[in-house]
Amino acid sequence: MDHYVPKDQVTTLLDHGLFTSAQLLGGFLVSSSTGNSEASPQLKAESLHTYKQALLHLKTILKPTATTSRSSLSASNRSSSPSSFNNSAINENEVKFRIASSYCALNENRAALIEMEGIPSKAKTLQMSLMMGKLYRYTRHTRAAAACYKECLRQCPYIIEAIIALAELGLPAKDIISLFPQTPSRSARAPFDHLESSRWLQHYVEAQCCIASNDYKGGLELFSELLQRFPNNIHILLEMAKVEAIIGKIDEAIMNFEKVRSIDPYVVAYMDEYALLLKTKSDQSKLNKLVHDLLNIDPTRPEVFVALSVLWERKDDRGALSYAEKSIRIDERHVPGYIVKGNLLLSMNRPDAAAIAFRGAQDLRADLRSYQGLVRSYLALSKIKEALHAAREAMKAMPQSAKALKLVGDVHASSTTGREKAKKFYESALRLEPGYLGAALALAELHVMEGRNGDAVSLLERYLKDWADDSLHVKLAQVFAATNMLQDALLHYQAALRINPQNEAAKKGLERLEKQMKGVDPDAPEEDEENDVEDVDGDVEENELL
């Protein structure tokens, strides 16, 4: 019985105008594996109707312009006779709320907040409290924001948006769960209604708190458990795919994104994250189809422009950059927009501007990719101290992350004197996560720099059994080319291009290798070799970032 999803709560959320939460809770109701005792096909159909109703409301929320609202406000004041006084007070608060909603739609959050603060706290509905929370958060009044979200959950524990927001604001899971309404009972801390049957909601809170505190592994485990109780739940599948993408479990993430698209082809949320993964896999035809579908579903969403940016990157950096910037203009809190913008600026050799974009992402939600981007930007600017600071911050935020350890290693590896330290960090990363290819490639690179080519080869060959990865073959090919084992180098370049025909480093390496094999080597090969190795490193880094 611990999958219990109270159907009446979905209706309550709809009645309060909390359409996003109603839609999310409806998703749990529809996907529950056993769930409610009366979970007949008819109930599922009814639930689905409620769920669709929420979606419909989401699309058609009235957004009057600020000016018309103002005039209707003054009209309602003029017409108010003493007898209708109470009525007009209600209208006035409602109108203020409408005006605030309009300002929100225009990204004018401070103006919206001023309107909302004019509503007496006794008159605030759940919908108003939720909006206040968002506005305080957007304007960086985090304590006030947390207070609003807490108030929402005290009235109704199923406001999923408030749970996610409090987790992201750093509230521990037990504090969030303790807000849920208590039912009168003799015990000191009585459970809220259906506590036993709603254990899933507590697990959900714990999962969101894990993710918010960068404990990706813990969060994924909790989400996997929830998925067994709510098979095919789109929200959980998306949350899992997003985390898998961040920690580099690319195949698993792609599988989950594709599952979501097969259940509901109209989903736009997180589809830009999916686009980034398709680019990593160089799957151009799927990427084309995805962007085409998204443009048909809703061309006003920031995710669509991030996906467009990813698609355009191969054709035209400047065009791709303008799409990324458009996604941020649509929603200045859309993290992937900043990440994609930062990576584009890095590839355009504008590390100063890239650092600003990554810091923008970090201000909103510090995840692994913003740290990786900052470190790469600072290294490109030769700001070693700043790079080290950012990498150490990542390590502090994610003590269990091999990728954060590798980041500190990357900073040390950038200077000749730091190589020994770098080696230790790479080795620690591999102890923590033996299958982490990025750390293995970086360690092999160090071996080559220090002239230990044999060590590099034996390290990389251990990974060949489990990894069909083009960057792994490229790195091996480079080491073999450097040790004059040209035939082996050739085989690995060819293997890399079979896996990914678009791998630039493999193409360049193969061209040079063919010259070497003919005995023609016009350019000074040492210098050339070095540049190429760095080139691949850039490629590997970018793959990890995305």
N, C-alpha and C positions, 0 to 999 in steps of 0.2 A: 504493500500500500504506500510505499514512500515515493511514488511518482505522482501523488494526488495533485491535480491542477484544478483549482476551483473555477468552474465555468462562470459562476456569478461574478467572480472578480474581473473577468474579461469585460463583462457588461458594465461593471462599475467603472472600470478605466475608460471605456467608451463614453459613458455618461459624463465623466469628468473632462472629456476632451483630451485624454492622454492617449493619443492614437498610436504613437510609436510603441509605448509600453504594451498597449492592448494587442498590437500586431505581434510583438515578441512573445507575450504570454499565450496568445492564440496559437502561435507556432508550437509551443510546448504542449498545449492541449491536443492539437491535431497529431503530433508525432509521438505521443506517449505510447509505449509498447504495450503495457497492460493498463496501467493507470486506473481510471475511475471504474468502479464496479459496473457502472451502467454504460461502459464504453462500447455501445452498439454502433453498427455502421451509421444508424440514423443520427446518433449523437455526434459522431465524427463529422457527418455532413453538416449538421447544425453549427458545429464548432468552426468548420471551414467557412461557413457563411459569415459567422461573427468576425472571423479573421479577415475575410475579404472586405467586410464592411469597414473594418479599421483601415485597411489599405486605401479604400475609396475615400474615406474621410481625410486621410493623409494627403491625398492628391488634390482634394478640393477645398482645403481650409481657406476660408475667406481671408483675403489680405487687402483690406481697403487702404487707399493711400492716406498718408498722414493728413493731407489737407481736407479731404472729405470728412474724415473722422472729426477733425477740429470743428468743422461747420455743423456736423450733426450734434456734436457735444453742446455747442452754444444753442442750437435749436432746442435741444431737450431741456436746457436750462430755462430758455425763454418760456417754453410751454408749461413749465411746472407750476401748477397751482398748489396752494397749501395742502390740498387733499392728496395730490399725487406726489407729494414731496418725497416720501420714502421710496416710491417707485423710481424717481429720477436719480436718487442717490445710487441705487443699484445700477441704473443705466450709466451713470457717470463713471463708476468703477469699471464697468464692462467696456465703455468707450476708451477709457485710459488704457485698458489692456489691449484693445484693438490697435490703438495708436502705437503702443509699444511694440506690438507684433509687426506693424508696418516698418517701424524703425529697424527692427531686427532683420527684416527681409532686405533692408538696404545696408546692412552691416553697420548701422549707426547705434552701437550698443550703449554709449553713454546717454544719448538722448532717450533711448528706450528705458534705461534704468531710472532716469528722472521721472518719466511718466509713471512707472511702476511704484516708485517710492511714494507717490502721491495717493496710493490706495491704502486705506487703514488696514492694519494687520488682521483685524477681526473679519474684514470683508474679503480677505484673500481666499480664493478657491485653490484646490490642489494644482490645477493647471497654472494658476498665477504663481504659486510658490515654486513650482518647477521652473517656470520662466525666470523668476528672480534668481534662483540658484544658477541658472545658465549665465545670466547677465553679470552677476557678481563674479562668476568664474572668468568670463571673457574680459572683465575689466580688472582682473587680478585681485579682487577682494576675496581671498580664498576662505577666510574664516566665516565671513558672512555667507558665502556660497554653501559651505558645509552645513551651516545652521539651517538653511532653506531645504537642502536635500534631506537632512535628518528629519525635519518636520514632515516632509512628504511620507517618509517611510514609517513614521510613528502612526500616520493615519492609514497607510495601506502598504504592506510589505512587498506587494507585487509590482511596484513601479521600478521596472528594470533599469530605466535610464538613471534613476537616482542611485541605484546600487552601483552601476558602472562608474558614475561620476565620483561617488565617495571613495571607491576603490582607487580611482586615478588621483584623487586628492590625498591619498596616503593613509586613509583610515584603516585600521586593522579589521580583519573579518569579524572577530568576536564583538567589536564595538558596533559594527553595522548590524549584526544579528540581534544584538541586545536592544536595538531600536524597535524591532518588530512588535506590534501591539500585543500586550499580555492579556491572557484571559484570567478572570478571577479564580484563584485556587489557593489551597492552604499552603502549598510549598512556597518557599521564599521567592524563587524565580520561576514563575509559572510559564509554561510554553504558550505561544500564541496559537490561535485556532489551527487545527490540523498540523501542529508542529511535527508530530510523529510521521504524519502522512506527507509532510512537505519538506522532508529532509533534503530533497533535491535542491530546494531554494537555498539552503545553507551551503550545500556543496557548490552551487553556482556562485554564491558570494565569495567563497574561499578561492575558487578558480580565478575570478576576476581580480582578487587581491594579490594572488600569486603573480599573475601577468603584469599587474601594475607595478609590482616591486621587482620586476625582471627575473622572477623565478620561473622561467619558461617551462622547465622540465616538470615542476610541481603542477603548474597550471594545465599543461597538456594532459597529465595523468588524470586530474580531476575532470577535465572536459571529456576525456575518453570514457570515464565511468558514466558521466551524464549521457553520453551518446548511446550507451547500451540501454539506458532507460527510455531515452527519447530518440529512437533510430530515425535517421533522415531529418533531424531538426536542423533547419537551414542556419539558424543563428549560431548554434554550437559548431556546425561544420565550418562556417566562415571564421569563427574565432580560432578554431584549431588551425585552419589553413594559414591564417595570418601569422600565427606564432611559428608554425613550421617554416614559413617563408623567411622569417627573421632569423631563425637559428640555422638555416641552411639545409633543412630537410626538404629539398626541392621536389623530389618525386612524390612524396607523401602530400605535400601542399597542393601540387597540381592535381593529384587524384581527388582530393577533397573539393577543390574549386570546380572540377569537372562534374563531381557528383551533385554539387549545388545547382550547377547550370542544367543538369538533366532533370532535377526535381522541379526547379522553377527557373525557366529561361529568362525571366524578366528581372532577375536580381541585378542591381547595380553596385550595391555596397561591396567594398573591397575588390572590385573587379580590376582596379588599377594594379593591385598587388599581384593579381593573376597575370596581368599583362607583363609585368616585370619578370615574372618567372618564365613566361613563354619567350621573352627576349633572351634570357640567360640560356635557354635551351635552343636558341636560334630557330624556333618554330614559327616561321614567318606566316605560313598559311593560316594557322590557328589564331595568330595575333591579328591578322587582317580580318578574319571572320568576327573575332571578339569585338574589335573596334566598330566594325560595320553594325553589329547587333546593338551595341551600346548607343550608338548615334540614333538608331531607330527607337530605342526604348525611351531615353530621356537625355537629349543633348544639352540640358542645363546643369547637369551634375558635375562636380569637380573631378570625380573618378574618370569620367569620359575624357576630359582634357588631359589628365595624366596618361591615360592609355594612348591617346592620340600622340602625345609627346614621345612615348616609348616607341610607337610605330614609326614616327618620323625621324627618329634619331639617326637611323642608318642613311636616310636620304639627305638630311639637312639639319645640322646642329641648331642653326638660328631659328628655324621654323619650330623645331622641337622645344627650344627654350621658350618661345612665345606661348606655346600651348601650356607648358608647365606653369608659366606666370599667370596665364588666364585661369588655371585651376585654383591658384591662390587668391586671385581677385574674386572668384565666385565664393570661396570659403577660405577666409584667412587662417582657419584652424585646421586645414587639411594637411596632415603631416606628410603623406607620400609626395605631395606637390613640392614641398621643400627639399625632400631627399632627391627626387629626380632632378630638380633644378640644380642642386649642389653638384650632383654627379656630372651633369651636362657641362656646368661651368668648369669643373676640373678637367674634363676632356677637351675643353676649349682653351685650356691653359690660363684660366682666370681664378687662381686659388683664393685670392682675396675675397672676391664676390662669393665664391663657393663656401668659404668659411661662414659668411653672413647667413647664407641659406641654411647650412647645417645647424647654426645656432638658433635660427628661427624654428627649425624642427624640434630642437632640444628644449626650447622654452615651452613648447606645447606638450611634448611627451618624449622624455629622454629614452630612446631605445638604442639598441646596438648599432643600428645603421647611422644614426646621427653622430655617435662617438667615432665610428670608423671614418666617416666623412670628414669630421673635424681633424682627426689625426692625419689623414692624407693631405688635407688642405695645408695644415701647419708644416708638414714635412716638405711639401712643394714650395713653401715660403721660407724654408730653412729655419723655421721657428721651433727649434728642438725643445726648448723649455715648455712652450705652450703645448706642443704635441704630447710630451711626456705627462703633463698635467691632465690633459683630456683622457689619455689612455689609462692613467691611474684612477681617474674618476670612474671610468667604465668598469675597472676591476673592483672598485669599492661597491659600485651599484650592483654588480653581477659577480659575486664571489665564486659562484659555481660555473662560470662561463669560460670555456677553453678559448673562445673567440676574443674575450677581453684580455686574457693572458697573452695571446698572440699579438694583440694590438700593442702591448707594452714592449714585446719583443721587437716588433717592427720599428719602433722608435729607436731602440738601442742599436738595431742592425743598421740604421741609417748613418752611423758614424763608425769609423774603423776601430776606435777604442772601445765601442760598446758591444762588439760582436760576441765576446764571451758571455756577457750578460744575456744577450739576445738568445744565444743557444740554450741557456738555462730556462728562459721563459717558453721557448718553443717546445722544449722537452717536457716541461710541466704541462703545457697545453695538451700534448699527445698522451701524457699519463692520464690526464683527466678525461680525455675523449680520444681513444686510440684511433678511431676512424676519421679523425678530422684532417681531411686532405690539405686544407689551406696551410695548416701548421707544418705538415710534412713537406710541402713544396717550399715553404719559407726556410725550413731547416736545411733542406737539400741545397738551396741557393747559398746559404751560409757555408756549407761544406765546400761548394765550388769556389767561393770567394777565398777560402782559406787553403785552396789547393787540394782538398780531400775528395777528389772526384769519385774514387772507389766507394767511399762512404755514402756519397750522394746516390750513386747507382743502386747500392744494396738497399738503402732506405726506400727509394722510390719503387723498386721492383716488388717490395713487400705489398705495396698498395695495388699493383696491377691485377692481382687475383680478384679483388672485390670492386674495383672501380673502373668502369669504362668512361674515362674522363679525358677530354681532349687536352686540357692544360697539363695533365700528368704526363701524357705522351710527349708534349712539346718540351717540357722540362727535361725529360729523359733524353730526347733527341739532342737538346742543346749540350747536355753533359757529354754525350757520346761524341758530338761534333768537336767539342773542346778537347777531348782526349784522342782525337783523330781516329775514332772508330766509326768511319763514315757510313758503312753499310748498316750498322745498327741505328745510327742517327736517321738514315733514310727510312727505315722500317717504321720508326716511331713518328716521324713527321707524317708519313702516309696514313698511319693509324689515326692520328689526330684529325686529319682532314676527312677521313671516312666518318668519324663521329660528328664532326662539325665542319662542313665545307667552308664556313664563313670565318674560320679562325685565322685572323690576320697574321699573328705571330708564326703560325705554322707555314703560311704561304711564303712569308719573307724568309723564314729559316730554310725552307726547301729551295728557294731560288739561290740562296747563298751556298747551300750545300752542293747544289748541282755544279756551281762554279768551282767549288773546292774539289769535287770529284774529277772535274776535267783538268784540274791543275791550274785553272785560271783563278787568280786571287788579286785583282787589281788594287782594291782598297786595303789599307792596313787592317788585317783581319782581327787583331786583338781588340782594337777600338770598337770595330763593328760588332764583334761578339758581345762585348760588354753592353752596348746599346740595346742589342736584341734581347739580352737576358732581362734588362730592365723593362723592356717593352712588354715581355710576357708577364712580368710581375704585375705591371699595371693591369693587364687583362685579368689575371687571377683575382687581384684585389677587387676589380669592378664586379666580377662574377659573385664574389662573396657579398659585396655590398648589396647587390640586388637579389 
